[in-house]
Amino acid sequence: MSLTRIQSRLARKLDGAVLRNEPMSRHTTYRIGGPADLFIECDTIHDLNYVLETLTEEHVAFHVLGKGGNLLVADDGYRGAVLVLGRDFKRHGIEDGHLRSGAGAILAALVQDTFSKGMSGLAFAVGIPGTVGGALAMNAGSRDEWMGYAVESVTVLVVGEGLGALRGTEIDWGYRYSDLPARGVIVECALRVEEGDANAIKRTMEASFARRKATQPVGKACAGSVFRNPAEDSAGRLIEACGMKGLRYGAAVVSKVHANFIVNDGGATAGEVMELIRQVRAIVKDEYGIELETEIQFIGSFPT
């Protein structure tokens, strides 16, 4: 496999950039991560399909990236291709009682768009960072409402099969989980919205944002919640009860605002974050007998 040859082959066909050895620290909210072998911007469905077919043919692993939240990339990078969805995938608009959006659109833009048009249905997503595709893949939301509640349909692209439409009821939704990543690359969705009272929507949005700002390290370099909440409990509560707020390993620190966030305090490495994750899991397991499961994703090679 010649990455230079693959890069040249893709660059001749695509409108978007095709880069070698692109530092992933530029593309993750952790501001951490070594270089990806290939970094490819797909502006159209045709481009995306061509890239997927080429990478499959060349046996190159790939990861579809949103805004780089909920992700830790290894210090030595990723031996594969990172794909981002560009121009055509950022379009969105309201029609026939649905908000139709490409997977590359920023979720915050959709929230503001629905509010500006007096539509309700997405107020729960205020303050959630990232793209629509990423939010669908992980079923992002609050403790009480998730993306899955609003989904009418999702369109995915499957290598060798093409586009396929899935009704919301055909998708397996769970806490911070959906089976969409296993069913293809998310390219588009239709979300249910409806006319509402503008003042009521504004109050709901403001309350949701204020709650997030007060309880999460907003503005800090992090990747959101590190661990899933165990049944009938809170990962943050367990970590805080073990006295680990402020626990540090190198420049990786357990947030003093919310114990289920590990922040990059300036120059942290992926290895430091991973070691702190291991320490937190071990202490909670020793104290409560509960094995915390990670919510963030990892790409690249990490020491065991």
C-alpha positions in Angstrom: 0.0 0.0 0.0 1.4 3.4 -1.0 -0.2 6.2 0.8 1.4 8.7 -1.6 -0.3 6.9 -4.5 -3.6 6.8 -2.7 -3.3 10.5 -1.9 -2.6 11.3 -5.5 -5.5 9.2 -6.7 -8.0 10.8 -4.4 -6.7 14.4 -4.9 -7.3 14.1 -8.7 -11.0 13.3 -8.1 -12.0 15.3 -5.0 -12.8 19.0 -4.5 -11.8 18.9 -0.9 -8.4 18.6 0.7 -6.4 15.4 0.8 -3.6 15.7 3.3 -0.8 13.4 4.5 0.4 13.3 8.2 -2.2 15.9 9.4 -1.8 16.5 13.2 -5.1 15.5 14.8 -4.4 17.9 17.7 -5.7 20.5 15.2 -9.0 18.7 14.9 -10.0 17.5 18.4 -11.5 19.3 21.2 -8.9 17.8 23.5 -6.2 19.5 21.3 -4.4 16.2 21.5 -3.4 13.7 18.9 -0.6 12.7 16.5 -0.8 12.7 12.7 -3.3 10.7 10.7 -1.8 9.0 7.6 -4.5 10.6 5.5 -6.9 13.5 6.2 -9.7 13.7 3.6 -12.4 16.3 3.1 -15.5 15.0 1.3 -17.7 17.7 -0.1 -20.3 15.6 -1.9 -22.0 12.2 -1.7 -20.1 11.3 -4.9 -16.8 12.2 -3.2 -17.6 10.3 -0.1 -18.7 7.2 -2.0 -15.5 7.3 -4.1 -13.3 7.7 -1.0 -15.0 4.8 0.8 -14.7 2.6 -2.2 -11.0 3.5 -2.7 -10.1 3.0 1.0 -11.9 -0.3 1.1 -10.2 -1.5 -2.1 -6.8 -0.4 -0.7 -7.5 -1.9 2.8 -7.1 1.4 4.6 -8.9 1.8 7.9 -10.9 5.0 8.3 -12.6 7.1 10.9 -15.3 9.7 10.1 -14.7 12.8 12.2 -17.2 15.4 13.3 -15.8 18.3 15.3 -13.4 16.1 17.2 -15.3 16.0 20.5 -15.8 12.7 22.4 -12.5 11.5 21.0 -8.9 10.8 22.2 -6.3 10.3 19.4 -3.1 8.5 20.3 0.1 10.5 20.5 1.7 8.6 17.6 -1.4 9.3 15.5 -3.7 7.1 13.5 -2.6 4.6 10.8 -5.5 5.1 8.6 -7.6 7.8 7.0 -9.7 10.4 8.8 -12.7 11.7 6.8 -14.5 14.9 7.4 -17.8 15.8 5.8 -17.6 19.2 4.0 -19.8 21.5 1.9 -22.9 19.6 0.9 -23.2 17.8 4.3 -23.5 21.1 6.1 -26.8 22.2 4.6 -30.0 22.2 6.6 -33.5 23.6 6.5 -37.0 23.2 7.8 -39.7 21.8 5.5 -43.0 19.9 6.1 -42.6 19.9 9.9 -39.1 18.4 9.7 -35.6 19.8 10.1 -33.6 18.2 7.4 -29.8 18.3 7.9 -26.6 17.0 6.5 -24.4 15.1 9.0 -21.7 17.7 8.8 -23.8 20.5 10.0 -23.0 21.9 13.4 -25.7 20.9 16.0 -25.6 24.4 17.6 -26.5 25.9 14.2 -29.6 23.7 14.0 -30.6 24.6 17.5 -30.4 28.3 16.7 -32.2 27.8 13.4 -35.2 26.1 14.9 -35.4 28.8 17.7 -35.2 31.7 15.1 -38.1 30.1 13.3 -40.2 29.6 16.4 -39.9 25.8 16.3 -39.5 23.5 19.3 -38.0 20.1 19.6 -34.3 20.7 19.9 -34.0 22.9 23.0 -32.5 19.9 24.9 -29.4 20.1 22.6 -28.4 23.6 23.6 -24.7 23.6 24.5 -24.0 20.2 23.0 -20.9 20.6 20.8 -20.1 18.8 17.6 -21.9 17.9 14.4 -25.3 16.4 13.7 -23.7 13.1 12.6 -21.7 12.8 15.7 -24.7 13.6 17.9 -26.7 10.9 16.1 -24.0 8.3 16.3 -23.7 8.7 20.1 -27.3 9.6 20.8 -26.2 12.8 22.5 -28.6 14.6 24.8 -29.4 15.4 28.4 -30.3 13.0 31.1 -33.9 13.1 30.1 -33.9 13.7 26.3 -31.8 12.4 23.5 -31.4 12.8 19.7 -33.2 9.5 19.2 -36.4 11.1 20.5 -36.4 13.7 17.6 -35.3 11.4 14.7 -37.8 10.7 11.9 -35.2 9.1 9.6 -31.5 8.8 9.0 -29.8 8.2 5.7 -26.6 6.2 5.6 -24.1 5.3 2.9 -22.9 1.7 2.8 -19.8 0.8 0.8 -20.9 -1.3 -2.2 -24.6 -0.8 -1.5 -25.2 2.9 -1.8 -27.6 5.1 0.2 -30.2 3.6 2.5 -32.9 5.3 4.6 -33.6 4.1 8.2 -36.7 5.1 10.1 -36.1 6.3 13.6 -37.9 3.3 15.0 -35.6 1.0 13.1 -32.5 2.3 14.9 -31.3 0.9 18.2 -31.1 3.8 20.6 -29.6 3.6 24.0 -27.9 5.7 26.7 -25.1 7.5 24.8 -25.4 4.8 22.1 -26.9 4.1 18.7 -26.2 1.3 16.3 -25.8 3.7 13.4 -22.0 3.5 13.2 -22.3 -0.2 12.5 -24.9 0.4 9.7 -23.0 2.8 7.5 -21.7 6.4 7.3 -24.3 8.9 8.4 -24.9 11.4 5.7 -28.3 13.0 6.4 -31.3 13.0 8.8 -34.8 14.4 9.3 -35.7 15.5 12.8 -39.2 16.2 14.1 -39.9 19.8 15.0 -43.1 21.8 15.5 -44.3 25.3 16.0 -44.0 26.5 19.6 -44.2 29.5 21.8 -41.0 31.5 21.2 -40.8 32.8 24.8 -41.2 29.3 26.2 -38.5 27.9 23.8 -36.1 30.7 24.8 -36.6 30.1 28.5 -36.0 26.3 28.0 -32.9 27.0 26.0 -31.5 29.6 28.4 -32.1 27.2 31.4 -30.5 24.3 29.6 -27.4 26.4 28.7 -27.1 27.9 32.2 -27.2 24.4 33.7 -24.5 23.2 31.4 -22.3 26.2 32.1 -22.7 25.8 35.8 -22.0 22.1 35.9 -19.5 21.5 33.1 -16.0 22.9 32.4 -17.2 25.0 29.4 -14.4 26.5 27.4 -11.8 24.0 28.7 -10.0 21.5 26.3 -11.8 18.3 27.0 -13.9 15.6 25.2 -17.1 15.7 27.2 -18.0 13.0 29.7 -15.3 10.4 30.0 -17.4 7.6 31.5 -20.9 6.3 31.0 -23.2 6.6 34.0 -23.6 3.1 35.6 -27.2 1.9 36.2 -28.9 3.9 38.9 -25.9 6.1 39.6 -23.6 8.8 38.3 -20.0 8.4 37.2 -19.3 11.9 38.3 -20.8 11.3 41.7 -18.7 8.2 42.2 -15.5 9.9 41.1 -16.1 12.9 43.3 -17.0 10.7 46.3 -13.6 9.1 45.9 -12.0 12.5 46.3 -10.6 12.7 42.8 -11.7 16.1 41.7 -8.5 17.9 40.8 -6.5 14.6 40.5 -3.7 15.2 38.1 -1.4 13.1 35.9 1.0 15.3 34.0 -1.1 18.0 32.4 -4.3 15.8 32.4 -6.6 16.8 35.3 -10.0 15.6 36.6 -12.2 18.7 36.4 -13.0 20.5 39.7 -16.3 21.5 38.1 -17.5 18.0 37.1 -15.6 14.9 38.0 -16.6 13.0 34.9 -14.6 15.4 32.7 -10.8 15.1 32.3 -9.3 18.3 30.9 -6.1 19.2 29.1 -4.6 21.7 31.4 -2.1 22.7 28.7 0.2 20.4 26.8 -1.3 17.1 28.0 -0.6 14.0 26.0 -3.0 11.2 25.1 -0.9 8.9 27.2 -1.4 11.2 30.2 -5.1 11.3 29.7 -5.2 7.5 29.3 -3.2 6.9 32.5 -5.5 9.2 34.4 -8.5 7.3 33.1 -6.9 4.1 34.3 -6.3 5.5 37.7 -9.9 6.8 38.1 -11.3 3.4 37.0 -9.1 1.5 39.4 -10.0 3.7 42.4 -13.7 3.6 41.7 -13.5 -0.2 41.2 -11.6 -0.6 44.5 -13.9 1.6 46.5 -17.3 0.7 45.0 -16.8 -2.5 43.0 -18.1 -0.7 39.9 -16.2 -1.0 36.6 -16.7 2.3 34.8 -17.1 2.1 31.1 -15.6 4.8 28.9 -17.9 7.0 26.8 -15.2 8.7 24.7 -13.8 7.0 21.7 -10.1 6.1 21.1 -8.3 5.9 17.8 -4.7 4.9 17.3 -2.5 2.6 19.3 -2.5 3.0 23.1 -0.2 1.0 25.5 -2.1 -1.7 27.4 
